[in-house]
Amino acid sequence: MPDNIKLKLAKHFNVSLDYLLGAIDEEIPLVRESRIDLPKGFPPEEIPKVQEYIRLIVDAGKRKRG
């Protein structure tokens, strides 16, 4: 089966390609929310700095592609 068909199926059923192909047993969604696990004890007042840094990285990636 061509890769583009596999990707369409994964998107339709919202499962990872690994799950779709049987490489893993855990049904992991293809589309996931962005999430970053911070170390235990990370100071809550520093979270906005991390979020801003992530925005800078994402924006730089968009400029590079666009």
C-alpha positions in Angstrom: 0.0 0.0 0.0 1.4 3.4 -0.9 2.5 5.7 1.9 0.1 8.4 1.0 -2.8 6.0 1.5 -1.4 4.9 4.9 -1.2 8.5 6.0 -4.8 9.2 4.9 -6.0 6.1 6.9 -4.0 7.2 9.9 -5.5 10.7 9.7 -9.0 9.3 9.2 -8.8 7.1 12.2 -6.5 9.5 14.2 -4.0 6.8 15.0 -0.2 6.8 14.6 1.4 5.1 11.6 3.2 2.8 14.0 -0.1 1.6 15.4 -1.7 1.4 12.0 1.2 -0.8 10.7 1.2 -3.0 13.8 4.6 -1.9 15.1 3.1 -0.9 18.5 0.1 -2.0 20.4 -0.7 1.3 22.1 -3.3 3.3 20.1 -1.6 6.6 20.0 -3.4 9.5 18.3 -1.8 10.9 15.2 -3.0 14.4 16.1 -1.9 15.2 19.7 -1.8 18.4 21.7 1.6 19.9 22.2 2.9 19.1 25.6 6.1 19.6 27.4 6.8 17.9 30.7 8.9 20.2 32.9 11.2 18.8 35.6 9.7 18.2 39.0 10.0 21.3 41.1 10.3 23.6 38.1 9.5 27.1 39.3 5.9 28.1 38.1 7.0 31.7 37.7 9.4 30.5 35.0 6.8 28.8 32.8 5.9 32.0 30.8 9.6 32.2 29.8 9.5 28.6 28.6 6.3 29.3 26.6 7.8 32.4 25.0 10.9 30.4 24.0 8.7 27.7 22.4 6.8 30.4 20.5 10.1 31.8 19.2 11.2 28.4 18.0 7.9 27.7 16.3 7.8 31.1 14.6 11.4 30.6 13.4 10.5 27.3 11.9 7.5 28.8 10.1 9.6 31.6 8.7 12.2 29.1 7.5 9.5 27.0 5.7 7.5 29.9 4.4 
